Amino acid sequence: MFGFLTFTEQSCYAGCSLRFGDGVIQLLLPLFKGICFFLSHFGSDCTIVTLTPLKPLVEPANLLRLKGEVKERWAWTSLLDILKETDLRVDFTSLLKSATVRENLPRDVLQKRLLLCLYGLGTNTGFNRIIAGDPMENERDLLYVRRRFLNRDNLRAAIRQVVNAIIQVRQPEWWGSETTACASDAKKFGAWDQNLLTEWHIRYRGPGIVVYWHVEKNATCIYSQLKRCSSSEVAAMIEGVLRHCTEMTVEKNYVDSHGQSEVAFAFCHLLGFQLMPRLKRIGSQKLYRADNEDSYEHLASILTRAINWELIRQQYDEMVKFAAALKLGTAEAEAILRRFTRNGLQHPTYQALGIGKSTEDDFPLSLFTR
C-alpha cells in the first residue's frame, strides 16, 4: 500500500529514509511539514518512509547582479596574486622562520621565494614550472627555502594567523554572527608505495594516504592532518577540535558515519562539544532505555537494553582522566581510543563509556523535536 501526504509548513529534513514501526510513524508524521511522504508497507509491522527532497529556492536577483559585478571586476585574478595580497595584509610569511639562528637572505627576497614555494606546493604545479616565467629565480633556491623555512610548526602558525584574520574581518551583516560549528571529513590521495604512510584503502581501493580536514561553517579550513588510511577518523576528529589553535570556539562538529561511535559521543560530551554525525543507517538506530522500569508501548521496536548508570559512576574518574589526557595533549587521541575497541569489550572503562549511548540517542531524537 502506498500513501501520499502533503503538509503546508516548511521543514529542513529531506532526502532520507527511515524504518520504524507503525506506532512511531504516527508520532513522526506531524513533525514534518511541507514535505511529501511516500509510505510503503512491507508486512504488518514495518513501514518505510521516503522523504522527497525540498525544491531549490529561486536565486535572488541582487545575488545575480553581485556575481556579475564580481566576475566583471576580477574575472582573471590569479591565485598567486591572492596569496601575495593575503601576505601583504596579514604578513604570515614573517612566521616562516629558519630553524637556525641566522638568516642571511634579505627579507623581500625571502618573502618572494616563500610565496613561490607555497604556491608551487599548494597547487602541485612544481618548482620547475613556477620559475619558468621568472628568470631571476632558479629551482635550487626554492628547494633551499623549502628545506630551511617550511616545516609543520611554521605552516600551522601561518595558517592560524590567516584564519584568525579572516574571522576578524568578516562583517556580521553579510556573514552572520561568529560561528561555533565546523565539519570534518577525510579525502584519500594516491601515494607511492615507498611512502611510509602509504596503505591500501579498503573502501576507496588503491594505495594512498588520507588528509583529514576541519572546515568551519563559512568554508575556512581551520585544521588539517595527514593520516594513514587505516587510522581512526574519530581520533582525527577529536584531535582537530582540540588542536586547531584558532580564535574560533568549536561547540558542534559535523561528521559522516565513519567519524562517530559510542566512544566518540562519550568523549565529545566529556570534552564539552557536541558531535553531529550523519547516521548512514539511522533507520536501524536503536535507542537505549534510561532504566529497565520504563515502558514505551509505541517505541518498543526501536528500544534496546538499559544504560548501566552505576557502572558509569564507578568509572567516572577514569573517564575524566582519559578526557584530561586528550585535552592537555599528554597522549594522542588515537593511542587512547585504541584501548576502547571491540577487542577490549571487557575493559570496565569501555563498558562505562555508556554515557555516550545517552548522548548518541539524544542526537536523532533532537531532529524530530526541533
C-alpha positions in Angstrom: 0.0 0.0 0.0 1.4 3.4 -0.9 0.1 6.7 0.6 0.8 10.3 -0.4 0.8 13.0 2.2 1.4 16.8 1.9 1.8 19.4 4.6 1.8 23.2 4.4 4.7 24.4 6.6 8.4 24.1 5.7 10.9 21.7 7.3 14.6 21.2 6.7 14.7 17.4 6.9 14.5 15.7 3.5 16.2 13.2 1.3 16.5 10.4 3.8 14.8 7.0 4.5 13.6 5.8 7.9 12.4 2.4 9.0 10.2 2.3 12.2 7.1 0.6 13.5 3.6 1.9 12.6 3.2 3.4 16.1 6.4 5.5 15.7 5.2 6.7 12.2 2.1 8.1 13.7 4.2 10.1 16.1 6.6 11.4 13.5 4.3 12.4 10.7 3.0 15.7 12.3 6.6 16.8 12.8 7.5 17.0 9.1 5.9 20.0 7.4 5.9 21.0 3.7 7.3 17.5 2.6 5.7 14.8 0.5 5.7 11.3 2.1 5.6 8.1 0.2 4.6 5.4 2.7 5.2 1.8 1.5 4.1 -1.0 3.8 6.0 -4.3 3.7 4.4 -6.6 6.2 2.2 -5.7 9.1 4.9 -4.5 11.5 7.1 -2.3 9.3 6.8 1.0 7.4 9.4 2.6 5.2 9.1 6.4 4.9 10.9 8.1 2.0 11.1 11.8 2.1 11.3 13.7 -1.2 14.0 16.5 -1.4 12.9 20.1 -1.0 12.7 22.2 -4.1 15.5 24.7 -4.5 14.7 28.3 -4.0 14.8 30.8 -6.8 18.1 32.7 -6.8 17.6 36.4 -5.7 18.1 39.0 -8.4 20.5 41.0 -6.3 22.7 38.0 -5.9 22.9 37.5 -9.7 23.9 41.2 -10.1 26.5 40.8 -7.4 28.0 37.7 -9.0 28.1 39.5 -12.4 29.9 42.6 -10.9 32.5 40.4 -9.2 33.1 38.4 -12.4 33.5 41.7 -14.3 36.0 43.2 -11.9 38.1 40.1 -11.0 37.5 37.7 -13.9 41.1 36.6 -14.2 42.5 37.0 -10.7 45.5 34.7 -10.2 45.8 32.5 -7.1 49.3 33.8 -6.8 48.0 37.4 -6.6 45.6 36.4 -3.9 48.3 34.7 -1.9 50.6 37.8 -2.3 47.8 40.1 -1.3 47.0 38.0 1.8 50.6 38.2 2.9 50.7 42.0 2.4 47.7 42.3 4.7 48.4 39.6 7.3 52.2 39.2 6.9 52.1 35.4 7.6 55.5 34.8 5.9 57.1 36.5 8.9 56.2 33.4 10.9 58.1 31.1 8.5 61.5 31.4 10.1 64.6 29.3 9.8 65.5 26.7 12.4 69.0 28.2 12.6 69.9 31.4 14.4 71.0 33.5 11.4 69.1 34.4 8.2 71.4 35.9 5.5 68.7 36.4 2.8 67.1 39.8 2.6 63.5 39.7 3.8 62.0 40.9 0.5 63.9 38.2 -1.5 62.9 35.5 1.1 59.3 36.6 1.1 59.1 36.2 -2.7 60.6 32.8 -2.6 58.4 31.6 0.2 55.3 32.7 -1.7 56.6 30.8 -4.8 57.3 27.7 -2.8 53.8 27.8 -1.1 52.1 28.3 -4.5 54.1 25.5 -6.2 53.4 23.0 -3.4 49.8 24.0 -2.7 48.7 23.8 -6.4 51.0 20.9 -7.2 52.5 22.9 -10.0 56.1 22.2 -9.1 59.1 24.4 -8.8 60.2 24.0 -12.4 57.0 25.3 -13.9 56.8 28.1 -11.3 60.2 29.6 -12.2 59.6 29.2 -16.0 58.2 32.7 -16.1 60.7 34.3 -13.7 64.4 34.2 -14.9 65.5 35.8 -11.6 64.8 32.6 -9.6 66.0 29.0 -10.0 64.9 25.7 -8.6 67.9 25.3 -6.3 67.0 28.5 -4.4 63.4 27.4 -4.0 64.5 23.9 -2.7 66.8 25.6 -0.2 63.9 27.8 1.1 61.6 24.9 1.3 64.2 22.8 3.3 65.1 25.6 5.7 61.9 27.6 6.3 58.9 25.3 5.7 58.0 22.8 8.4 54.9 21.7 10.1 55.0 24.1 13.1 55.7 27.1 10.9 52.9 26.3 8.5 50.4 25.7 11.3 51.3 29.1 12.8 50.9 30.8 9.4 47.6 29.1 8.8 46.4 30.1 12.2 47.2 33.8 11.6 45.4 33.8 8.2 42.3 32.0 9.7 42.1 34.5 12.6 42.4 37.4 10.2 39.5 36.0 8.1 37.3 35.6 11.1 38.0 39.1 12.4 37.5 40.8 9.0 34.1 39.3 8.4 31.2 41.7 8.6 28.3 40.1 10.6 25.6 41.7 8.3 27.0 39.7 5.4 28.5 36.5 7.0 26.3 36.3 10.1 27.4 36.1 13.7 30.5 34.3 14.7 30.1 30.6 14.0 30.8 27.9 16.6 30.3 24.9 14.3 32.6 23.1 11.9 32.5 20.0 9.7 35.3 17.4 9.4 36.0 14.7 6.8 38.8 12.8 5.1 39.8 12.6 1.5 42.1 9.9 0.0 45.0 10.8 -2.2 47.2 8.4 -4.1 50.8 8.0 -3.0 53.8 6.0 -4.0 54.4 2.6 -2.3 57.7 3.8 -0.9 56.0 6.4 1.3 56.0 5.1 4.9 52.4 6.3 5.4 51.0 4.6 2.3 48.4 1.9 2.9 45.8 0.1 0.9 42.4 1.8 1.4 39.7 -0.7 1.9 36.7 1.5 0.8 38.3 3.5 -2.0 40.8 0.9 -3.2 44.3 1.5 -4.2 47.4 2.7 -2.2 47.5 6.1 -0.7 47.1 8.4 2.3 44.2 10.4 3.7 44.1 14.1 4.6 41.6 14.9 7.3 40.2 18.5 7.3 38.2 20.6 9.7 36.2 23.3 7.9 34.2 25.9 9.7 30.6 26.8 8.6 31.7 29.5 6.1 34.2 27.3 4.3 37.5 28.2 6.1 39.8 25.3 6.9 40.9 25.6 10.5 43.0 22.4 10.8 44.3 19.6 8.6 46.1 16.3 9.3 48.0 13.8 7.2 46.9 10.3 8.3 47.2 6.6 7.3 44.2 5.0 5.5 43.6 2.7 8.5 43.8 5.4 11.1 40.7 6.3 13.2 38.6 9.1 11.8 37.2 9.5 15.4 40.7 10.2 16.7 41.4 12.7 13.9 38.0 14.5 14.6 38.8 14.9 18.3 42.4 15.9 17.5 41.3 18.7 15.2 38.8 20.2 17.5 41.3 20.3 20.4 44.4 21.4 18.5 43.2 23.9 15.8 44.6 26.8 17.9 42.5 29.5 16.1 40.2 32.0 17.8 37.2 30.0 16.8 35.4 28.2 19.6 34.0 24.9 18.4 30.8 23.8 20.1 29.5 21.5 17.3 31.3 19.2 14.9 29.6 17.6 12.0 31.0 14.3 10.7 29.9 11.4 8.5 29.1 7.9 9.6 32.8 6.9 9.9 33.6 9.8 12.3 31.2 8.7 15.0 30.8 5.9 17.6 29.5 5.5 21.1 33.1 6.1 22.4 33.2 9.3 20.3 29.9 10.6 21.7 31.2 9.9 25.2 34.5 11.8 24.8 32.9 14.7 23.0 30.4 15.0 25.9 33.2 15.0 28.4 35.3 17.5 26.3 32.4 19.9 26.1 31.3 19.9 22.4 28.5 18.3 20.5 29.1 15.6 17.9 26.6 15.9 15.0 27.0 12.9 12.7 25.3 11.9 9.5 24.0 8.5 10.6 24.1 6.3 7.5 21.8 3.7 9.0 19.5 5.9 11.0 16.6 3.6 10.2 18.2 0.8 12.2 19.3 3.0 15.1 18.4 1.6 18.5 17.6 3.8 21.5 18.8 2.8 25.0 16.5 2.8 27.9 17.1 5.1 30.9 16.2 2.1 33.2 14.5 -1.2 33.0 11.3 0.1 34.5 10.5 2.4 31.7 7.9 1.0 29.2 7.1 2.8 26.0 4.4 0.9 24.1 4.8 2.7 20.7 8.6 2.6 20.8 9.2 -1.0 21.7 10.5 -1.9 18.3 13.4 0.6 18.4 14.4 0.3 22.1 17.1 -1.9 23.5 18.8 -2.5 26.9 19.1 0.0 29.7 22.2 2.0 30.5 24.2 0.9 33.5 24.4 4.2 35.4 26.0 2.6 38.4 29.0 1.4 36.4 29.3 4.9 34.9 29.5 6.4 38.5 32.2 3.9 39.4 34.4 4.6 36.4 33.7 8.3 36.1 37.2 9.3 37.5 38.9 7.0 34.9 36.8 8.6 32.1 37.8 12.1 33.2 41.4 11.0 33.4 41.4 9.9 29.7 39.5 13.1 28.7 42.0 15.3 30.5 44.9 13.5 28.7 43.2 14.3 25.4 42.6 17.9 26.4 46.2 18.5 27.7 47.8 16.6 24.8 49.7 14.2 27.1 48.6 11.3 24.9 47.5 11.1 21.3 43.8 10.6 20.6 44.4 7.5 18.5 46.5 5.9 21.3 43.7 6.4 23.8 40.9 5.3 21.5 42.8 2.2 20.7 42.1 1.0 24.2 38.4 1.2 23.6 37.8 -1.0 20.5 35.8 -4.2 20.1 38.9 -6.2 21.3 38.5 -4.6 24.7 34.9 -5.2 25.5 35.7 -6.4 29.0 37.6 -3.2 29.9 35.5 -1.6 32.7 36.0 1.9 31.5 35.0 0.9 28.0 31.8 -0.5 29.4 31.2 2.6 31.5 31.5 4.8 28.4 27.8 4.1 28.0 27.4 7.8 28.8 28.0 8.1 25.1 24.9 5.9 24.5 22.7 8.5 26.1 24.2 11.4 24.1 24.1 9.3 20.9 20.4 8.8 21.4 19.8 12.5 22.0 21.1 13.4 18.5 18.5 11.5 16.4 15.7 12.4 18.8 16.7 16.1 18.6 16.0 16.0 14.8 12.3 15.3 15.5 11.8 17.7 18.4 13.0 20.9 16.8 
